[in-house]
Amino acid sequence: MSRGTKPRIRRGLWIALAAVIAVLVLGIGAIQIFGNDMGEPCADSYSCKGFLLGGAECVDIDGDSFCTRYCDSNDDCPDGWSCRGATPTVLTVKTSTTDEVCMPDKRR
């Protein structure tokens, strides 16, 4: 390998690394903007709009999974929803963590 090719290889690696980072950032951003809204069905928390930044979660109640968000009281939830304990689902695996999330008073 001659001295003239080393900088090109390094530059190529940096460009590839920058491209991978850009794809990850755009993908995460797309989930934040275009993910499922609160109350919509979900496979896991990553499919819910605002998962990383907005406190959104996917919960499974009796086989019915839907997007919701964390809460401290009923005042944090929209009309027809109340703040109750549930177990989030991450990457299609139900976690053992139970936390307070907005839950619909009645499921459709």
C-alpha positions as CSV (number, residue, x, y, z in Angstrom):
1,M,0.0,0.0,0.0
2,S,1.5,3.3,-1.0
3,R,1.4,6.4,1.1
4,G,-1.1,8.0,-1.3
5,T,-3.8,5.4,-0.6
6,K,-3.9,5.5,3.2
7,P,-5.7,8.9,3.5
8,R,-8.3,7.8,0.9
9,I,-9.1,4.6,2.9
10,R,-9.4,6.6,6.1
11,R,-11.6,9.2,4.4
12,G,-13.7,6.3,3.0
13,L,-14.1,4.8,6.5
14,W,-15.2,8.2,7.9
15,I,-17.7,8.7,5.2
16,A,-19.1,5.2,5.7
17,L,-19.3,5.8,9.5
18,A,-21.0,9.2,8.9
19,A,-23.5,7.5,6.6
20,V,-24.4,4.8,9.2
21,I,-24.8,7.4,11.9
22,A,-27.0,9.5,9.6
23,V,-29.3,6.5,8.8
24,L,-29.6,5.7,12.5
25,V,-30.5,9.3,13.4
26,L,-33.0,9.6,10.5
27,G,-34.6,6.2,11.5
28,I,-34.9,7.2,15.1
29,G,-36.3,10.6,14.1
30,A,-38.8,9.0,11.8
31,I,-40.1,6.9,14.7
32,Q,-40.5,10.0,16.8
33,I,-42.5,11.7,14.1
34,F,-44.3,8.9,12.2
35,G,-44.8,6.2,14.8
36,N,-48.2,5.0,16.1
37,D,-50.2,7.5,18.1
38,M,-51.6,6.9,21.6
39,G,-54.2,4.2,21.5
40,E,-53.1,2.7,18.2
41,P,-52.0,-0.9,18.0
42,C,-48.2,-1.6,18.4
43,A,-45.8,-4.5,18.2
44,D,-43.3,-2.9,20.7
45,S,-42.5,0.4,22.2
46,Y,-40.2,1.3,19.3
47,S,-43.3,1.5,17.1
48,C,-44.9,4.2,19.2
49,K,-44.5,7.9,18.3
50,G,-42.3,9.6,20.8
51,F,-40.8,6.4,22.3
52,L,-37.3,7.8,23.0
53,L,-38.2,11.5,23.7
54,G,-41.8,11.6,24.6
55,G,-42.2,8.8,27.1
56,A,-44.4,6.7,24.8
57,E,-44.7,2.9,25.5
58,C,-46.4,-0.1,24.1
59,V,-48.4,-2.1,26.6
60,D,-50.3,-5.4,26.3
61,I,-53.5,-5.9,28.2
62,D,-55.1,-9.3,27.7
63,G,-53.4,-9.7,24.3
64,D,-54.4,-6.2,23.1
65,S,-51.3,-4.1,22.6
66,F,-51.5,-0.3,22.1
67,C,-49.3,2.8,22.4
68,T,-49.6,4.9,25.5
69,R,-47.4,7.2,27.6
70,Y,-46.1,7.5,31.2
71,C,-48.1,9.5,33.7
72,D,-48.1,10.5,37.4
73,S,-51.8,11.1,37.8
74,N,-55.1,11.1,35.8
75,D,-54.5,14.7,34.9
76,D,-51.6,13.6,32.6
77,C,-54.0,11.5,30.5
78,P,-56.5,12.5,27.9
79,D,-60.3,12.2,28.5
80,G,-61.4,8.6,28.7
81,W,-58.0,7.5,30.0
82,S,-56.7,7.0,33.5
83,C,-53.2,6.6,35.1
84,R,-52.7,3.0,36.1
85,G,-50.0,0.3,36.3
86,A,-49.0,-1.7,33.2
87,T,-46.0,-3.6,31.8
88,P,-44.4,-2.1,28.7
89,T,-43.3,-4.3,25.8
90,V,-39.9,-3.6,24.3
91,L,-38.7,-5.4,21.1
92,T,-41.8,-7.7,21.3
93,V,-40.6,-8.9,24.8
94,K,-42.9,-8.1,27.7
95,T,-40.7,-6.6,30.4
96,S,-41.0,-7.3,34.1
97,T,-41.1,-3.6,34.9
98,T,-44.5,-2.2,36.0
99,D,-45.0,1.6,35.8
100,E,-47.8,4.1,35.7
101,V,-49.1,4.7,32.1
102,C,-52.3,6.2,30.7
103,M,-54.8,3.4,30.2
104,P,-58.2,3.6,28.4
105,D,-61.1,3.4,30.7
106,K,-62.8,1.1,28.2
107,R,-61.1,-0.8,25.3
108,R,-63.0,-0.9,22.0
